[in-house]
């Protein structure tokens, strides 16, 4: 079997497991996770964003297990929470690439 095919199958299995984990969240966490996922994928440039999303999912799972309210985790503004993730990992967004391109345009 080709190495790329094995990697593809592994990534597909990982993604399916990730989706099942989201579905197992309490409803408010599930809704927030799906909204964050949709929002962040708009800015993603590669597979690194999936790792960020898995980290958010793990944080939500732990918070739900500790019976924390969603707002205790994300605050009052879900968009602000998501934007803070983008700011933490600019290398995983196309915005970082575009900023670098803009900066380099006047050298």
TORTISE-848645 format. One record per residue: residue number from 1; x, y, z of N, C-alpha, C in turn. Coordinates in steps of 0.02 Angstrom, whole numbers, plus 32768, in hexadecimal, padded with zeros to 4 digits. Example, Ala and Ser with C-alpha at 12.3 -4.5 7.8 and 13.67 -1.06 7.14 Angstrom:
BEGIN
{1, {8294, 7EE4, 8186}, {8267, 7F1F, 8186}, {8294, 7F5B, 8186}}
{2, {8282, 7F90, 8162}, {82AC, 7FCB, 8165}, {8285, 8002, 818A}}
This chain:
BEGIN
{1, {802A, 7FC5, 8000}, {8000, 8000, 8000}, {802D, 803E, 8000}}
{2, {8018, 8070, 7FDC}, {803E, 80AE, 7FD9}, {803C, 80D1, 801C}}
{3, {8073, 80F2, 802D}, {8077, 8116, 806C}, {8042, 814D, 8070}}
{4, {8039, 8170, 8039}, {8008, 81A7, 8039}, {7FC1, 818D, 8046}}
{5, {7FB3, 8152, 802C}, {7F70, 8136, 8036}, {7F66, 8122, 807F}}
{6, {7F99, 8106, 809D}, {7F95, 80F3, 80E4}, {7F8B, 8132, 810F}}
{7, {7FB0, 8167, 80FD}, {7FA9, 81A6, 8122}, {7F63, 81C2, 8118}}
{8, {7F49, 81C0, 80DC}, {7F06, 81D8, 80CD}, {7ED2, 81B2, 80F7}}
{9, {7ED8, 8171, 80F9}, {7EA9, 8148, 8120}, {7EAC, 815A, 816A}}
{10, {7EE9, 8163, 8183}, {7EF2, 8176, 81C9}, {7ED3, 81BA, 81D8}}
{11, {7EDE, 81EA, 81AB}, {7EC1, 822D, 81B4}, {7E74, 822A, 81B1}}
{12, {7E5A, 8202, 8185}, {7E12, 81FB, 817E}, {7DF4, 81DC, 81BE}}
{13, {7E16, 81A9, 81D8}, {7DFF, 8188, 8215}, {7E03, 81BA, 8250}}
{14, {7E38, 81E1, 8253}, {7E40, 8214, 8287}, {7E09, 8248, 8283}}
{15, {7DF8, 825D, 8246}, {7DC3, 828F, 823D}, {7D7F, 8274, 8252}}
{16, {7D71, 8236, 8240}, {7D31, 8217, 8254}, {7D2C, 8212, 82A0}}
{17, {7D63, 81FF, 82C0}, {7D64, 81FB, 8309}, {7D59, 8240, 8328}}
{18, {7D78, 8272, 830B}, {7D70, 82B7, 8321}, {7D27, 82CC, 831E}}
{19, {7D05, 82BD, 82E7}, {7CBE, 82CE, 82DF}, {7C93, 82A9, 8312}}
{20, {7CA3, 826B, 8320}, {7C7D, 8246, 8353}, {7C86, 8265, 8398}}
{21, {7CC1, 827C, 83A6}, {7CCE, 829C, 83E6}, {7CA6, 82DD, 83EC}}
{22, {7CA0, 8302, 83B6}, {7C78, 833F, 83B7}, {7C2F, 832D, 83C5}}
{23, {7C17, 82FA, 83A3}, {7BD1, 82E6, 83AD}, {7BC2, 82CE, 83F4}}
{24, {7BF5, 82B9, 8418}, {7BEC, 82A2, 845D}, {7BEC, 82DB, 8490}}
{25, {7BFC, 8317, 847A}, {7BFC, 8350, 84A8}, {7BB6, 8364, 84BC}}
{26, {7BAF, 8384, 84F6}, {7B6D, 83A2, 8507}, {7B5A, 83D4, 84D0}}
{27, {7B19, 83DF, 84C9}, {7B00, 8406, 8491}, {7B1F, 844B, 8489}}
{28, {7B27, 8470, 84C0}, {7B44, 84B3, 84B9}, {7B8C, 84B1, 84A3}}
{29, {7BB3, 8481, 84BC}, {7BF8, 8479, 84A7}, {7BFC, 8462, 845E}}
{30, {7BCF, 8435, 844C}, {7BCD, 841B, 8407}, {7BBF, 8454, 83D6}}
{31, {7B8E, 847D, 83E6}, {7B7C, 84B6, 83BB}, {7BB7, 84E6, 83B4}}
{32, {7BD7, 84F6, 83EC}, {7C11, 8523, 83EB}, {7C4B, 8505, 83C4}}
{33, {7C58, 84C4, 83CD}, {7C8F, 84A3, 83AB}, {7C84, 84A5, 835F}}
{34, {7C48, 8496, 834A}, {7C39, 8497, 8302}, {7C3F, 84DD, 82E5}}
{35, {7C2A, 850F, 830A}, {7C30, 8554, 82F3}, {7C79, 8569, 82EF}}
{36, {7CA1, 8558, 8321}, {7CE8, 8568, 8320}, {7D0A, 8544, 82E6}}
{37, {7CFA, 8506, 82DD}, {7D17, 84DE, 82A6}, {7D0A, 8500, 8263}}
{38, {7CCC, 8512, 8257}, {7CBA, 8533, 8218}, {7CE0, 8574, 820F}}
{39, {7CE3, 859B, 8244}, {7D04, 85DB, 8242}, {7D4F, 85D3, 8235}}
{40, {7D70, 85A7, 825A}, {7DB9, 85A0, 8253}, {7DCD, 8584, 820F}}
{41, {7DA5, 8557, 81F4}, {7DB7, 853A, 81B3}, {7DB7, 8570, 817C}}
{42, {7D94, 85A7, 8187}, {7D96, 85DE, 8156}, {7DDB, 85FD, 8151}}
{43, {7E03, 85F5, 8184}, {7E45, 8615, 8186}, {7E7F, 85E4, 8180}}
{44, {7E70, 85A4, 817E}, {7EA3, 8570, 8181}, {7ECB, 856C, 8140}}
{45, {7F0B, 8560, 8147}, {7F34, 8556, 810C}, {7F4D, 850E, 8107}}
{46, {7F44, 84E6, 813C}, {7F5D, 84A2, 813A}, {7F42, 8477, 8171}}
{47, {7F60, 843D, 8178}, {7F49, 840C, 81A9}, {7F55, 8421, 81F1}}
{48, {7F7E, 8453, 81FC}, {7F8C, 846A, 823F}, {7F4D, 8482, 8263}}
{49, {7F1E, 849D, 823C}, {7EE0, 84B5, 825A}, {7EB8, 847C, 8279}}
{50, {7EBC, 8441, 825C}, {7E9A, 8407, 8278}, {7EB5, 83F7, 82BD}}
{51, {7EF6, 83FD, 82C6}, {7F14, 83F1, 8308}, {7EFB, 8424, 833B}}
{52, {7EF3, 8462, 8326}, {7ED9, 8496, 8352}, {7E91, 8485, 8365}}
{53, {7E69, 8470, 8334}, {7E24, 845E, 8342}, {7E20, 8422, 8372}}
{54, {7E4C, 83F2, 836A}, {7E4C, 83B9, 8397}, {7E5E, 83CF, 83DE}}
{55, {7E8A, 8401, 83E4}, {7E9B, 841C, 8426}, {7E5F, 843F, 8446}}
{56, {7E3A, 8465, 841E}, {7DFE, 8487, 8437}, {7DCB, 8452, 844D}}
{57, {7DC3, 841E, 8424}, {7D95, 83E9, 8435}, {7DA8, 83C8, 8478}}
{58, {7DE7, 83BB, 8481}, {7DFE, 839D, 84C0}, {7DEF, 83CC, 84FB}}
{59, {7DFA, 840D, 84F1}, {7DEB, 843E, 8525}, {7DA1, 843C, 8535}}
{60, {7D76, 8439, 8502}, {7D2E, 8437, 850C}, {7D19, 83F6, 852F}}
{61, {7D38, 83BF, 851C}, {7D27, 837F, 853C}, {7D38, 8381, 8586}}
{62, {7D73, 839C, 8596}, {7D87, 83A1, 85DC}, {7D5A, 83D0, 8604}}
{63, {7D49, 8408, 85E6}, {7D1E, 8438, 8607}, {7CD8, 841B, 8613}}
{64, {7CBF, 83F7, 85E1}, {7C7D, 83D8, 85E8}, {7C7F, 83A2, 861E}}
{65, {7CB5, 837C, 8621}, {7CBC, 8348, 8654}, {7CBF, 8367, 869A}}
{66, {7CDD, 83A3, 869E}, {7CE0, 83C8, 86DE}, {7C9F, 83EF, 86EB}}
{67, {7C6F, 83E8, 86BE}, {7C2E, 8408, 86C4}, {7C33, 8455, 86C6}}
{68, {7C62, 846F, 86A0}, {7C69, 84B8, 869A}, {7C37, 84D0, 8665}}
{69, {7C1B, 850A, 8670}, {7BF1, 8528, 863D}, {7C1D, 853F, 8603}}
{70, {7C01, 853E, 85C8}, {7C26, 8551, 858C}, {7C45, 8596, 8592}}
{71, {7C1F, 85C6, 85AC}, {7C38, 860B, 85B2}, {7C74, 8610, 85E1}}
{72, {7C7B, 85E1, 860F}, {7CB5, 85E1, 863B}, {7CF4, 85CF, 8613}}
{73, {7CEB, 85AE, 85DB}, {7D23, 8599, 85B1}, {7D31, 85CB, 857A}}
{74, {7CFD, 85E1, 8558}, {7D07, 860C, 851D}, {7CFA, 8655, 852A}}
{75, {7CDD, 8666, 8563}, {7CCC, 86AB, 8571}, {7C89, 86BD, 8552}}
{76, {7C7B, 86FE, 8550}, {7C3B, 8716, 8537}, {7C38, 871C, 84EB}}
{77, {7C72, 871B, 84CA}, {7C74, 8726, 8482}, {7C99, 86EC, 845F}}
{78, {7C73, 86C0, 843F}, {7C91, 8687, 841E}, {7CC0, 869B, 83E5}}
{79, {7CAF, 86D1, 83C2}, {7CDA, 86E9, 838C}, {7D1D, 8701, 83A7}}
{80, {7D1B, 8723, 83DF}, {7D59, 873A, 83FF}, {7D84, 86FE, 8414}}
{81, {7D64, 86CB, 842E}, {7D88, 868E, 8441}, {7DAA, 866F, 8403}}
{82, {7D84, 866A, 83CD}, {7D9F, 864C, 838F}, {7DD7, 8677, 8373}}
{83, {7DCE, 86B9, 8374}, {7E03, 86E6, 835C}, {7E42, 86E0, 8385}}
{84, {7E3A, 86D4, 83C6}, {7E76, 86CC, 83F0}, {7E9C, 868D, 83DC}}
{85, {7E78, 8659, 83C6}, {7E9A, 861D, 83AD}, {7EC0, 862D, 836E}}
{86, {7EA2, 8654, 8341}, {7EC5, 8667, 8303}, {7F03, 8690, 8313}}
{87, {7EFF, 86BB, 8345}, {7F39, 86E4, 8357}, {7F70, 86BA, 8377}}
{88, {7F5D, 8685, 839A}, {7F8E, 8659, 83BA}, {7FB5, 862F, 8387}}
{89, {7F94, 8620, 834F}, {7FB3, 85F4, 831D}, {7FB1, 8614, 82D8}}
{90, {7FD0, 864F, 82D0}, {7FCB, 8671, 828F}, {7FEC, 8649, 8256}}
{91, {801B, 861E, 8267}, {803D, 85F7, 8234}, {800F, 85C4, 8213}}
{92, {7FD5, 85B8, 8231}, {7FA6, 8587, 8215}, {7F6F, 85A8, 81EC}}
{93, {7F75, 85E9, 81E0}, {7F41, 860D, 81BB}, {7F5D, 8629, 817A}}
{94, {7F32, 8631, 814A}, {7F46, 8651, 810C}, {7F53, 869B, 8117}}
{95, {7F38, 86B9, 814D}, {7F43, 8700, 815B}, {7F8C, 870D, 8167}}
{96, {7FAD, 86E1, 818A}, {7FF5, 86E9, 8198}, {801B, 86EA, 8157}}
{97, {800A, 86BD, 812A}, {802B, 86BB, 80E9}, {801F, 86FC, 80C2}}
{98, {7FE2, 8715, 80C4}, {7FD2, 8753, 80A0}, {7FF5, 878F, 80C0}}
{99, {7FFA, 8790, 8102}, {801D, 87C7, 8124}, {8067, 87C7, 8110}}
{100, {8085, 878C, 810F}, {80CC, 8787, 80FB}, {80D5, 879D, 80B3}}
{101, {80A7, 878A, 8089}, {80AB, 879E, 8042}, {80A6, 87E9, 803C}}
{102, {8078, 8808, 8062}, {8070, 8851, 8061}, {80B0, 8873, 807B}}
{103, {80CB, 885B, 80B1}, {8108, 8878, 80CC}, {8142, 8873, 809A}}
{104, {8148, 883B, 8079}, {817E, 882F, 8049}, {8175, 8856, 8008}}
{105, {813A, 8871, 7FFC}, {812D, 8893, 7FBD}, {8151, 88D6, 7FB6}}
{106, {8169, 88F2, 7FED}, {818A, 8934, 7FE9}, {81D4, 8931, 7FFE}}
{107, {81F3, 88F9, 7FF9}, {823A, 88F4, 800C}, {8267, 890C, 7FD4}}
